């Protein structure tokens, strides 16, 4: 008995020692990285059959969740590009909008120019490593390795307005861009650049048609001036695959969506539409610092109100990030903090919660269901919106004020489960089970500015 117990104790000690060594070894091994999702493995992006949203060739819907990095090609070096794109990936963005040329010529952080003689679009500067276009190539490939599309605003509107690119030069430039990038999987072409489409229309048509004659595999849109939409000028163009509007930086209510988004959805031919430049986080309201600044709540309002009203995607922006502001540059529009610090603002961190919500339900089989909200009389500065599919309805309540809902026009099922989603942290909270035979009042957990909530009925 004594011998057997001694052997068991010795064996146990050896076993414990072995397990400890194995545990020590396993914790010293590098953690297994999550596999990067590469969306274009589902095929290239196309417009859905009914013309309401974007999808891949194999039918998988594509929810455009963009970030605005306008001056990344001009102001960030390669280490900074990698840092920025990693943060974009972690925040849930799947595309980044950039200015390919912000002027004529443009210069990158390495002092390399886009053209050899300054203004001639036939003499593109093809200089090697760290050259202007080599750096652009690096950005595109770096984004691709992270599963991120690049929205290529080919040239900003201002130099075109100033007459620095005519129709003939637009054709040459478009040919260069298309031949260089037609085989990259993560390109989305954006004609225009904060300009009205009736300003140099012939130049924008020439640029778009030049690219499209060579590159037929990538989607194309037009980025317009604030509080306007591409549909006003180009909805009938074959080169325009989907519409983009800019709700802009001067409004804080729903009226802009009534005028732009809802109107675009009624146009023929039917094309998807999205807000490519809503009010930026931390930008002065109407560009005047004395008016205050847009915050995370303002950002969430634009996101939920536009998406629940029928948009196919959304692009977030931050005042400091679009310009890649640091102490190396003079601040534009009263920029305050560095672009690196601003990547972690509350509104930027809220975007991923909406993406996860979209991916958890069959979002793009849904449609706006505004008629399900019976009361109160809606006001534009506190406009609740409803959106749903066959087995769910989502209600966004900006200030959390009570609304009266009638689900009888949506489902004949008697029992419906109600839950709250907190758009500030993504938390799901059970509310109650109800019967849908009559209208009922909804009171959110908290109310007031910054206390927005999403109600899910399923």
N, C-alpha and C positions, 0 to 999 in steps of 0.2 A: 504493500500500500504506500509506504513511504517513498519507494523508488519510483513508482508510477506517478505520484504527485509531483516529485522533483522533475521528472521528465516533462510532464505537462506544463509546469511553470516555466521551465527553460524554453520549451517550444513556444509558449505564449510570448515570452520576452522577445524571442527571435522574430516572431510574426509581427509584433508591435513595432520593432525596430525596422523591419522590412517595409511595413506600411508607411512609417514615418519618412523613410528614405524615398519611397515612391511619391509621396505627397510633396516632399521637398523638390524632387525632380520635376514633377508636373507643374508646380507653381513657378518654376524657373523658366519653363518653356514660354515662348511668345504666344500671346493670346491669338486665337483664330479670328482673322478679320472677317467681318460680314462681307459677303459677296456683293459687288457693285451691280446694281440693276441697270442694264443697258437697254433702254426702251426700243431702239430701232432694230433689235433682234426680232421684234414683232413685225418687221417690214417698215417701209417708208410711211410717212404721215400723209394721209389723204382726208378729204372731206366726207363725212357720213352721207348716206344716200338721201336722207331727208334734208340735208343742208344745215343742220343745227349745231353740230359739234365736230371735233377732230378725232380721228382714230388712226390706228395702224392698219396696214394691208390685211392682217389676219383678223381684224375686227376688234382688237383690244382698244378701248377708248383711251384718248390722251387728254388728261387734264393739264392744261398749260398753267403752271405756277411759276411766274417769272420773277427775276430780280433785275434791278436797273444798275448796270455798271458801265454807263455811257463812256467814260474816259479811261477805262481799263487799258485799251491798246496804247494810249498815249502816255499814261502816268505811272503804270505799275511795271516793276521789273519782274523777272521770271520767278524769283522766290515769292514775291508778293502776289503774283498771279496764282501760284499754287496755294498759298494761304487763303486767298479770297475764294477760290473755287472749292476748296475743302469746306470752308464755312458755308458756302451756298449749298453744297451737297448735304451737309449735316442739318441745315435748316429746312430741307425738303424741297428746295427749288429744282426744277428740271430744265430750266432755260434761263439764259442771261442775255439781256439786250445791250449791245455795244454800238458806239459810233465808229465805223470803220475809218472814215475820214471826218474829223471835226473841223477841218479847214482845208484850204488848198494853198500850199501843200500842208500836210500834217507831219509832225515830228514825234518820235517815240522817246522814251526815257533814256535811250542809248544815243540820242542825238542824230538818229537816222531819219531821213526824209522819205516821204511817200513817192515823190517824183524827182527826177534828176535835175530838171531845170526849173522846178518850182511850180509851173502851171500847166505843162503840156501833158495831157492824159495819155498821149501815145508813148511818152518816155517814162514809163513806170520804173521806179528804182528797184531793181531786182538784186541788189547787193546782198551778200551772203549772211552768215550768222549774225544775229542781233540787228540785221537790217529791218526796215519797217515791215515788210511783208513776211519776212522770216519770223518776226516776233508775232505777227498776226497768226501765222501758221501754228506757232507754239501754243497760243491761246486756244485755238480751235481744237487742236489735238489733246491738249490738257483737259479741256472741258469734256471731250468725247470719252476720255479714260475714266471720267467720273459719272458718265451717263447724262451729261448736260448738253442741251442744245444751245447754239449761239444764234441770237436774233441779230442779223447783220443789217443795221441801218447803213446803207452803202456810202452815203454822204449826207451830212447834216444840211438842213434846208437853207441856212444863212448864206453859205458860199454860192449856192445855186441862185438864190434871190439876188445876189450881188453880181451875177453874170459871169461867175468864174468857171461854169461848166455849161456849154451849149449842147444842142442836140447831137452834133457830130461827135463831140467829146464824150457825151453820155454813152453813145454806141460803143466807142472804143473802150471806155472804162468798164462797161457792162460785159463786154467780150472778155476782158482780162479777168474780171472777178469770176465769171462763170467757168472759164477754162481752168482757173486755178483751184476752184472749190467745188466743182460739180460732183466729184467723187467722195467728198467728205460726208459722212452719214448724218452729221448733227447741225446742218445749216438750215435756217429759216430766213428767207430774204425779206427785208423791210425797206421798201422804197419810201422816199420822203424823209422827214426828220424835223418834227415840230414846225410844219409849214402847211398852209392851205393848199389843197390840190389844184386850185385855179391860179396859183402863182407858179408860172413856168410849167404848165400842164404838159406841153410838148416835150420838155426835157425829161419829166418823170415817166411819161409813156415810152420815150426812146430808151431810157435806162432799163425799165422793166422788160420791154420786148427784146432788148438785146440779150439780157440774161436768160430770159425764157427760151429764146431761139436755140440756146446751147444747153441749158440746164432745165430739163423737164421733170426732174426727180424731186425737187424741193418746193415746199409751199412758199407763197409770196403774199405780202400784204402791204399797206401803206400807213406810215405813222404820221398823223395829222397834228395841226396846231391845237392848243388848248380849247376845250369846249366845242370841238368840231369832230366830224367823223369821216372816214375814208369813203363811206357809202354815198356821201353827197356828190362826189365827183367820179368815182371809179367803180361803183357797184356793177356796172354792165361790162367792165373790162374782163377779157378772158384771162389776163395775167393775174387778176386779183382773186385769190382763193378764199380769203375770209376778210371780214371787215375789222378795223381797229378804230376805236374812238379814244379821245383823251378827255376824261372828265375834268382834269386840271387841278389847279392849286388855289382856286378862289371861292369854292363853294363848300357848304357843310350840310347840304340837304339832298333829298331824293329827286328834286326837279330836273337835274341834269340827266338822270337815267330815263326819266319820262320823255325828255326831248331827244336824246341820242339813242340809247340802247333799245328802248321799246319801239321807237320809230324804225330803226334799222331792221328789226326782226319782222317788220311788215313789208319790207321791200322785195321786189322781184328783179332778178332771180334771187331765191333764198340763199343766204350765205351765213356761216357762223360769224359771231361778233364777240369781241372782248375789249375790256378796258386796258389799253396798253400804257396809260400814264394817269393814274389817279393821284389824289393829293398825297404828297410824299410825307413820310414821318419826319418831324422836326423842321419842316420848311415853314417860313413865315406865311401866315394866311394872306393870300393875295399879294405875296412877295413884300409885305410890309411888317417889320418886326413889332411895331406898336399894336398890331392886331392879334398878337399871340402866335402860337405855332400849332400845327396839327400834331396830334399825339397818337398813341396806340389805339385808342378808342375810335378816332376818326378813320384810321386805317382799316380796322375791322368792319366798320360800317360800310365802307366802299366795297370791301371783299364780299361780305354776305349779301348786301343789297343787290349788287350787280350779278352775282352768281345765281341767287335765288330768283332773279328776274329773267334768266334765260341766257346769260353769257356763257361762252364755252371755255373761258379761262380768265386769268387775272395776272397783272404784273405789279408787284410791290416796288416801292421806291423809297429811298431815304436821301435827304438833302445833302448829307456829307458823303454818302457812298457813291452817288452817281458821278460826283466830281472827283472822287478819290482824294478828298481833302487831307492835307497834312501841313506841317509847318514849312514845307518846301514850296508851298503855293499860297497865293493870296486867296482868301475865302470868297466864294461867290454866294450870293443870296444869303449873306450873313451866316455862313457855316460856323459851327461852334466847336465840335469835337472832331477828332481824327476819324477817318473812315474805318480803321480797325476797331476803335471803341464803339462806333455806331452800329457795327454788325450785330451787336447784342442788345439793341434797343428792344423794348417790350413788344412793339408791333411786329418786328421782324421775327421774333421768337414765337408769335402767335400763328404764323402762316401754316406751320406744319400741322396744327390741330385741324384746320379745315381740310387739308389734303387727306389726313387720316380718316376724317368723317366721310369724304367723297369715296374713298377706297373701301369703306366698310359697308356702303350701300350701293345700289345700282343707280348711281347719280345721273348718268347720261341717258338713262331710259326715262327719266322724269321730265317734268315740265312745270312752269309757274302755275300755282293754284291760288291766286290772290282772292278769288271769290269765296274761299273758305273762311276768310276773316270778315265777320259781320260788323263788328264795332270795335273801337269807337270810330268816328269820322277821322280818316287818316290825315295827318299833317306832314309836310315834307321834311321837317327837321326831326321827326320821330316816326319814321315810316316802317311799320312792320311788313315783312314779306313772307310769302308762303310758297313752297316748292315741294313736289312729291312725285312718287312713282306708284306702282300698283300696290305695294305693301308698306309704304311709309309716307309720311308728310313731315316736312321740316318747317318750323316757324321761327323767323329771326325777329327778336324784339329788342330794338336798339337801347331803349332806356328802361326796359323791364316793366313798362307800364302795362296794366291789365288789358287783355283783348278778349273779345267774344268769338269763339270758334264754332263752326258748324260742319261736322265731318260727314253729314248724311249725303252730301253730294260727291263724296270720295269713295266711301265703302258701305256695303250693306251689312257688314259684320257687326254684331252687337257689342262685343267686347274689344276694347282697344287699350293698349298699354301706353302710358305717357312717361317720358323721361326727359330730364334736362341735360343739356350739354353746356358746360362752361367754356366759352370760346377763349378765355384767358389762360386756361391750363389743360383743356381737353377732357376734364373730369366728367364722367357720366353719373347722373344721380336719378334714382327712381323717384317718380312723382306720384302717380296713382293709376289704377285701372278704372275705366269709365265705360258706360254704355252710350252709343252714338245716336240715339233716337232724337235727342234734342240738343240745341246749342248750349254751350257751357262757357263760363268765364275762366280764363287762365290768369293766374297771378304768379309771377316769377319769384324766385327765392329772395332777390334783392332788387331795388329800383334806384333810378337816378343815373346821371351821366357816368359812363364807364362801367355800368352794371348791365351790359347787354347779355342776352341769353338765347339759346336755341332750344326749342321744344321739339321733341321727336314723338310722333304718334305712329304706332305700328300695330 
